């Protein structure tokens, strides 16, 4: 597991601004800060990938440079992941993309819920490197449900899960229930979940902050 906020960098400015209740009022700025975090997280992940040497013909000669051996498939969980995904896509600008729509379906007054994935548009992921992108890892149910649903599209060769804010309970849930090898890339790990399974201190609802409240 890589935690971006544990390393002193400009990323901490963006992490602080997406949390700040006053700055959050500016939706454009919130989206851009999420995008910047996607850029930085993707860059860090790129250091952990496989490369192969290639020749590049310049006007004056030949240059040898190590380039990515394989482009990943980027899979954001809609809708909240869109700005974060845009940053990742800006780094892996030759990557394929798939899209999954997921939302909480509240079951009762105790705030119990299931995860519905009612929209899936994906390529064949067999033998491919998959990057699952979601800004908030709260209960962990969305990640586990999504990875289970992805099985119908093939078995990937590598899985990376990329989130901005995570709760310890969600990390533990994913670790216990996700029966595959994966790497977790996190902006920051927060204190806990509240009774509604929202991250504390967190930042609120990332989808609402980026695009407006839903009914």
C-alpha positions in Angstrom: 0.0 0.0 0.0 1.3 3.4 -1.0 0.0 6.5 0.9 0.7 9.7 -1.0 0.0 12.0 2.0 2.8 10.3 4.1 5.4 11.9 1.8 5.9 15.7 1.9 4.9 17.0 -1.5 2.5 19.5 -3.2 -0.1 16.7 -3.0 -0.8 17.8 0.6 -2.0 21.2 -0.6 -4.6 19.5 -2.8 -5.6 17.1 -0.1 -6.1 20.0 2.3 -8.1 22.0 -0.2 -10.6 19.2 -1.0 -11.3 18.9 2.7 -11.7 22.6 3.4 -15.4 23.4 3.8 -14.9 26.9 2.5 -12.8 26.0 -0.5 -15.2 23.2 -1.4 -17.9 25.8 -2.2 -16.0 26.3 -5.5 -16.9 23.2 -7.5 -14.5 23.9 -10.3 -11.6 24.2 -7.8 -12.7 20.9 -6.1 -12.7 19.1 -9.4 -9.3 20.5 -10.4 -7.8 19.5 -7.0 -9.2 16.0 -7.5 -7.7 16.0 -11.0 -4.3 17.1 -9.7 -4.3 14.3 -7.1 -5.1 11.9 -10.0 -2.1 13.2 -11.9 0.2 12.8 -8.9 -1.1 9.4 -7.9 -0.7 8.1 -11.4 2.8 9.4 -11.7 3.7 7.6 -8.4 2.1 4.4 -9.7 4.0 4.6 -13.0 7.3 4.1 -11.1 6.1 0.6 -10.1 5.2 -0.6 -13.7 7.2 -2.6 -16.2 9.2 -0.9 -19.0 11.0 -1.9 -22.1 13.7 -0.2 -24.0 12.9 1.4 -27.3 14.7 3.3 -30.0 13.5 6.8 -30.9 14.7 8.3 -34.1 15.5 12.0 -33.7 16.4 14.5 -36.5 20.0 14.0 -35.5 20.3 10.3 -34.4 18.9 7.6 -32.3 17.9 7.9 -28.6 17.2 4.8 -26.4 14.5 5.2 -23.7 12.5 3.0 -21.4 8.8 3.1 -22.2 5.8 1.4 -20.6 5.6 -2.2 -21.6 1.8 -2.2 -21.3 -0.9 0.4 -21.1 -3.4 -0.1 -18.3 -7.2 -0.1 -18.5 -8.5 2.7 -16.3 -11.9 2.0 -14.7 -13.6 4.8 -12.7 -16.6 4.2 -10.6 -19.2 6.8 -11.6 -20.0 9.5 -10.9 -17.7 10.7 -8.1 -14.5 9.4 -9.7 -14.7 11.4 -12.9 -12.4 14.3 -11.9 -9.9 12.0 -10.2 -10.0 9.7 -13.3 -9.3 12.7 -15.6 -6.0 13.3 -13.8 -5.0 9.6 -14.1 -6.0 9.6 -17.7 -3.8 12.7 -18.4 -0.8 10.7 -17.3 -1.7 7.4 -18.9 -3.0 9.1 -22.0 -2.8 6.1 -24.2 -4.7 3.9 -21.8 -8.0 2.1 -22.5 -11.0 3.0 -20.2 -14.0 1.2 -18.9 -16.8 2.7 -16.8 -18.9 1.4 -13.9 -21.9 3.1 -12.3 -22.3 2.2 -8.6 -24.5 3.6 -5.8 -25.6 2.8 -2.3 -29.1 1.3 -2.0 -30.3 2.0 1.6 -32.1 -1.1 3.0 -33.6 0.2 6.3 -33.6 2.9 8.9 -30.4 1.5 10.4 -28.5 2.8 7.4 -27.7 -0.7 6.2 -27.1 -0.7 2.4 -26.1 -2.7 -0.6 -24.1 -1.6 -3.6 -25.9 -1.6 -7.0 -23.8 -1.6 -10.2 -26.4 -0.9 -12.8 -24.1 0.4 -15.6 -21.0 -1.4 -16.9 -19.1 -0.6 -20.2 -15.8 -2.3 -20.3 -13.4 -4.0 -22.7 -12.0 -7.5 -22.3 -9.7 -7.3 -19.3 -8.2 -10.8 -19.7 -4.4 -10.6 -19.1 -4.5 -6.8 -18.8 -3.5 -4.4 -16.1 -6.6 -2.9 -14.4 -6.7 0.3 -12.4 -9.9 0.7 -10.4 -10.5 4.4 -9.5 -12.8 5.7 -6.8 -12.1 8.8 -4.6 -13.5 7.4 -1.4 -12.8 4.0 0.2 -15.4 4.0 3.0 -17.0 0.7 3.8 -15.1 -1.0 1.0 -18.3 -2.6 -0.3 -18.2 -0.7 -3.7 -14.6 -1.9 -4.4 -15.4 -5.5 -3.5 -18.7 -5.6 -5.4 -17.1 -3.9 -8.5 -14.2 -6.3 -8.6 -16.6 -9.2 -8.3 -18.6 -7.9 -11.2 -15.5 -7.4 -13.3 -15.0 -11.2 -13.4 -17.4 -11.4 -16.3 -15.0 -9.4 -18.4 -12.0 -11.6 -17.8 -9.2 -12.1 -15.4 -6.6 -9.3 -15.2 -2.9 -9.8 -14.9 -2.6 -7.0 -12.4 -5.0 -4.9 -10.3 -4.3 -1.5 -8.7 -6.9 0.2 -6.6 -6.6 4.0 -6.5 -8.4 6.2 -3.9 -8.0 9.6 -2.4 -9.4 9.1 1.1 -9.7 5.8 2.9 -11.1 4.6 6.2 -9.4 1.8 8.2 -12.6 -0.2 8.2 -12.8 -0.1 4.4 -9.2 -1.1 4.0 -9.8 -4.1 6.3 -13.0 -5.1 4.5 -11.3 -5.1 1.1 -8.3 -7.0 2.5 -10.7 -9.7 4.0 -13.1 -10.0 1.1 -11.0 -9.4 -2.1 -9.6 -12.8 -3.0 -6.9 -11.7 -5.4 -3.6 -9.9 -5.5 -3.8 -6.2 -5.7 -2.0 -3.0 -4.8 -3.7 -0.1 -3.0 -2.8 3.5 -3.7 -4.2 6.0 -1.2 -4.0 9.8 -0.7 -4.7 9.6 3.0 -6.1 7.2 5.6 -8.5 8.9 8.0 -9.7 8.1 11.5 -12.9 6.0 11.1 -16.4 5.6 9.7 -19.5 7.2 11.3 -22.8 5.4 11.8 -23.8 6.2 8.2 -20.5 4.7 6.9 -19.1 8.1 5.9 -15.4 8.8 6.5 -14.4 10.9 9.4 -13.0 13.6 9.1 -13.2 12.9 5.3 -14.5 15.6 3.1 -18.2 14.9 2.6 -19.8 13.5 -0.6 -17.3 13.7 -3.4 -19.9 13.4 -6.1 -22.1 16.1 -4.7 -19.1 18.4 -4.2 -18.0 17.9 -7.8 -21.4 18.0 -9.6 -24.1 19.1 -7.2 -26.5 17.3 -4.9 -28.6 14.4 -6.1 -32.0 13.3 -5.0 
